[in-house]
Amino acid sequence: MAVMSGIAESSTPTIVHLTGEIDIFTSAALRRRLLTTLQYSTSLLVLDLSQVSFCDASGLAVLVGIQHRARPLGITVVLTAPRPFMSRLLRITGLDRGLPVMT
């Protein structure tokens, strides 16, 4: 589900590579992992979506929830490399306006 890269100095982004499906069955575990990651994250948390094969409403809720938790900590959450279906989902839901997406 999530593979975390090594965390370096504060100027280096923290990158989390998400894989597989983010749905009602996996979202709770992903939420826990990302909340733990926030404790050790640099000021930029990059969520790599290039290997995400599916995402439902619970998965989107995790992404939004992590962003809300990150802000007060001074951490910016950025999504990167979404597949076309994921880009469309973010656009349709309007989340692309609230969650920065790097292609």
BELDA-V719108 format. One record per backbone hydrogen bond with DSSP energy under -1.0 kcal/mol. CO is the residue of the C=O (numbers start at 1). NH is the residue of the N-H. If there is no record, write none. Layout:
co | nh
CO | NH
CO | NH
//
This chain:
co | nh
1 | 19
3 | 17
9 | 12
14 | 46
15 | 5
16 | 48
17 | 3
20 | 53
20 | 54
22 | 56
23 | 26
23 | 27
26 | 30
27 | 31
28 | 32
29 | 33
30 | 34
31 | 35
32 | 36
33 | 37
34 | 38
37 | 40
43 | 76
44 | 14
45 | 78
46 | 16
47 | 80
48 | 18
49 | 52
51 | 20
54 | 22
56 | 60
57 | 61
58 | 62
59 | 63
60 | 64
61 | 65
62 | 66
63 | 67
64 | 68
65 | 69
66 | 70
67 | 71
70 | 73
70 | 75
71 | 74
76 | 45
78 | 47
79 | 102
80 | 49
83 | 87
84 | 88
85 | 89
86 | 90
87 | 91
88 | 92
89 | 93
90 | 96
94 | 97
95 | 99
100 | 79
102 | 81
//
